[in-house]
Amino acid sequence: MKETMAQAPAMDAPRAETGVRRISWPRRVWVSLLKLVLRLGLLTVVACGFVVPFTIGLPNAANRQAVYAQMVDHDPARDSLTGGFGVPIGKPTRYMLTDEKAFLPGYTKDGARYVDHRYLRSINHYPLQVKTVETVCREAQIWCTAVGLIALIVFLTVRGYLDRD
């Protein structure tokens, strides 16, 4: 059974019948919105351009201030019986630590300074590891580069569209 054009369902049914109302904005509103997108895209590209060099230099600054240290659980009563500096916590690593009271006398075989974990806990301070700074900066570089490239593509596309008019 063949359907003729008269029997076929209407493809161009009016919007009122479907319940969807089409919004028609004036052209000047669209142009204003595109100009806003253009400005925001340019602002994003510039912001990412400032953030990326900062995240490149920050790990270097952290490395200059870092101390190679070994956290130890220092208990003077226990340490006087065992003759040690305390129980090591983890492996020696680079910390950003400037409080001289946290350091214990002596060094490990690797050359790491002993750091009193109990003292740091008592003052509610835990030093930042350099590898954490490096990881966060690397992630910021990746995201800023991706967002900056997307914003640059949007900027160039919108600018090209506005230049055609």
N, C-alpha and C positions, 0 to 999 in steps of 0.2 A: 504494500500500500504506500503510494507516494504522497508526500505532503506538498501542497502547493504553498506559495508564499503567503497566501491568505490564511492557511491553516497552521503554519509554523508559529511557534511562540515568538512573541515580540522581543527582539534583542535590545532594542532601544526603548525599554519601558521608561516612562517618566519617573523621576526620582521620588515624586510624592507617593507613588504606589509602593515603592520599596521601603519607605520609611527613612531613607537616608537623605539628608538635606545637604546640598553642595554649597559651600561657602565661597563666594567670589569676592576676593579683595581687590581693591583698585591697584593699578600698576605701581603707583607711587609708594604704596605700602610695601610691595614686594621689593622695590628698589631700596627702600629704607632698611628693610631687614637684611638684604644682601650687603649693604654698606656696613651694617653693624657686624655681620659675620666677617666681612673683610677686615675691619678694625680689630676684632677679637683674634682673628687668625694671625695678623701681624704682631699683635701684642704677645701672643703665645710663642711665636717663633723667636721674638726678641728675649722673652723671659727664659726660654730654654737655652738660648745662646749665652745667657749670663750664668745659668746654673751649671752647665756642663764643665766649663773651666774651673769653677769653684770645687766641683766634686773630683776633679783631677788633682788639684793641689792639696785638698784636705788630708788624704792619707799620708802624704809626705810630711805635712806638719805634725800629724799624729805620731809618725815614726820618730821624728826628732825629739818629741817630748816623752816618748815611751821608755819604760824601764823593763828590762828582762828580769822577771821575778818568779818565785815559787811560793804559792800560797801554802801556809802551814797552819794547822790547828794548834796553837801555842798555849799550853797549860803549864805554868811554872812548876807546880807540884809534881805533875807526871814527868815533866822533862828533867827534873833534878834526879828522879829515880832511874830514868833510861839514859840520861846523858846526851839527849838529842835536842833538836830545836823544835820539835813538834811533829805531828803527823802530816805528811804532805797531802795536799788536796789537788788532784789532777797533775798535769805536767807543767813545767815552766813555760811561760808565754810572755808576750810583751803587753804590759798594762800601761794605761795613762794614769799615773799615780804620783802625786806631788806631796802628800802628807808624810813628812819624815818620821812621825811617831809610829807609823805603820810598819816601818822597816825594822827587822831584827838584826842583830849583829851576825856577820858571817855570810858566806856564799856557798852555793851548791858546787858539785864537781864541774857542772856545766858553766859556772860563772853567774848563775842567777841569784839575785838577792832574795833573802827570806822576807816574807810579808806576813804579818800577824792577822789571820782571818778573824779571830775573835775581836780584836780591836776595831777592825772595819765594820763588823756587825754591830758593835756597841755604839758606834757613831752613825749607824744607818747609812753607810757608804760602801758601795762596791765599785771598784775601778772598772773602767771601760777597757775592753780588749781592743788592740789595734786591728785584729782581723774582723771584728764587728764593724768598725769604721770603714774598713776597706770593702766589706760586703755591701753595706748600705750605700756607699758611694757608687759602687759598680751598678747596683740596681737603679739608683737615681740616674746614672748616665744612660742606661739602656732605655728607661721610661722617657726621659727627657728627649732623647734622640728620636724615639718612635713618635712621641706626641708632636715634637717639632716638625718632623717630616710630614706627618698627616696635616698639621696646621698649614705648612707651606704649600702642600698640594691643594688644600681647600682655598687658601689665599689666591693662588695662581688661577685656579678654576673660576672663582667668583670674579676676580679682576678681569679675566678674559670675557666672561659673560657681560659684565658691566661695560667694558670697552666696546663691545659690539653694538650697543644701543646708542 
